[in-house]
């Protein structure tokens, strides 16, 4: 596996289906069939403005941003193998968990959920992910 990754060129993934990066990072990087998706916060891809105030609204936007990057890179949600979710309030966990389950359906990627003291732009949620597809 290490030889495969070392011999594969790295491709920067950019799509208008997710917000442009607000710093010195890429939306995602693809190498050797592995897609590494940067943390997504609930920004509208067209305006780069924060969407919603509730965990349901913000969570839905984050998951749609994730879908946009995944599909633009030629993957599907079933290729997502790991997510990390950062919430500013773990009290939001039950509501987000319902939304997450609806979004992924029967596919259940490995996942970590952490409480963060603060997130960029004062949002309630950030999510990053890893996908593995065919090489």
For each residue, the residues with C-beta under 8 A, 3 or more apart:
1: 4 5 32
2: 5 6
3: 6 7
4: 1 7 8 32 33 135
5: 1 2 8 31 32 34
6: 2 3
7: 3 4 32
8: 4 5 31 32 33 135
9: 31
10: 29 30 31
11: 29 30 31
12: 26 27 28 29
13: 26 27 28 29 30 35 69 72 73
14: 26 27
15: 18 27 68 69 72 73
16: 45 46
17: 45 65 67 68 69 71 72
18: 15 27 40 45 65 66 68 69 72
19: 22 40 41 43 44 45 48 65
20: 27 45 48
21: 24 25 26 27 38
22: 19 43 48 120
23:
24: 21
25: 21 38
26: 12 13 14 21 29 38
27: 12 13 14 15 18 20 21 37 38 69
28: 12 13 35 36 37 38 69 73
29: 10 11 12 13 26 35 36
30: 10 11 13 34 35 36 73
31: 5 8 9 10 11 34 36
32: 1 4 5 7 8 135
33: 4 8 132 133 134 135
34: 5 30 31 130 131 132
35: 13 28 29 30 69 70 73 75 79 130 131 132 133
36: 28 29 30 31 130
37: 27 28 40 66 69 70 128 129 130 131
38: 21 25 26 27 28 128
39: 86 126 127 128
40: 18 19 37 62 65 66 69 126 127 128
41: 19 50 62 119 120 121 123 125 126
42: 50 51 52 57 58 59 61 62 65 123 124 125
43: 19 22 47 48 49 50 51 61 65 121
44: 19 47 48 49 50 51 61
45: 16 17 18 19 20 48 65 68
46: 16
47: 43 44
48: 19 20 22 43 44 45
49: 43 44
50: 41 42 43 44 58 121 122 123
51: 42 43 44 57 58 61
52: 42 56 57 58 60 61
53: 57 58
54: 57 58 124
55: 58 59 87 92 95 96 99 124 125
56: 52 59 60 95 96 99
57: 42 51 52 53 54 60 61
58: 42 50 51 52 53 54 55 61 62 123 124 125
59: 42 55 56 62 63 95 96 99 100 124 125
60: 52 56 57 63 64 99
61: 42 43 44 51 52 57 58 64 65
62: 40 41 42 58 59 65 66 125 126 127
63: 59 60 66 67 99 100 103 127
64: 60 61 67 68
65: 17 18 19 40 42 43 45 61 62 68 69
66: 18 37 40 62 63 69 70 80 127 129
67: 17 63 64 70 71 77 103
68: 15 17 18 45 64 65 71 72
69: 13 15 17 18 27 28 35 37 40 65 66 72 73
70: 35 37 66 67 73 75 76 77 79 80 129 131
71: 17 67 68 74 75 76
72: 13 15 17 18 68 69
73: 13 15 28 30 35 69 70 131
74: 71 133
75: 35 70 71 79 80 131 133
76: 70 71 79
77: 67 70 80 103 104 107
78: 107
79: 35 70 75 76 131 132 133
80: 66 70 75 77 83 104 107 109 129 130 131
81: 109 110 130 131 132
82: 109 110 111 129 130
83: 80 109 110 111 112 127 128 129 130
84: 111 112 113 114 127 128 129
85: 96 100 111 112 113 114 125 126 127
86: 39 113 114 115 116 119 125 126 127
87: 55 90 92 93 96 113 114 115 116 124 125
88: 92 115 116 117 118 119 123 124 125
89: 92 115 124
90: 87 93 113 115
91:
92: 55 87 88 89 95 96 124 125
93: 87 90 96 97 113
94: 97 98
95: 55 56 59 92 98 99
96: 55 56 59 85 87 92 93 99 100 125
97: 93 94 100 101
98: 94 95 101 102
99: 55 56 59 60 63 95 96 102 103
100: 59 63 85 96 97 103 104
101: 97 98 104 105
102: 98 99 105
103: 63 67 77 99 100
104: 77 80 100 101 107 108 109
105: 101 102
106:
107: 77 78 80 104
108: 104 111
109: 80 81 82 83 104 129
110: 81 82 83
111: 82 83 84 85 108
112: 83 84 85
113: 84 85 86 87 90 93
114: 84 85 86 87
115: 86 87 88 89 90
116: 86 87 88 119 126
117: 88
118: 88 122
119: 41 86 88 116 122 123 124 125 126
120: 22 41 123 126
121: 41 43 50
122: 50 118 119
123: 41 42 50 58 88 119 120 126
124: 42 54 55 58 59 87 88 89 92 119
125: 41 42 55 58 59 62 85 86 87 88 92 96 119
126: 39 40 41 62 85 86 116 119 120 123
127: 39 40 62 63 66 83 84 85 86
128: 37 38 39 40 83 84
129: 37 66 70 80 82 83 84 109
130: 34 35 36 37 80 81 82 83
131: 34 35 37 70 73 75 79 80 81
132: 33 34 35 79 81
133: 33 35 74 75 79
134: 33
135: 4 8 32 33
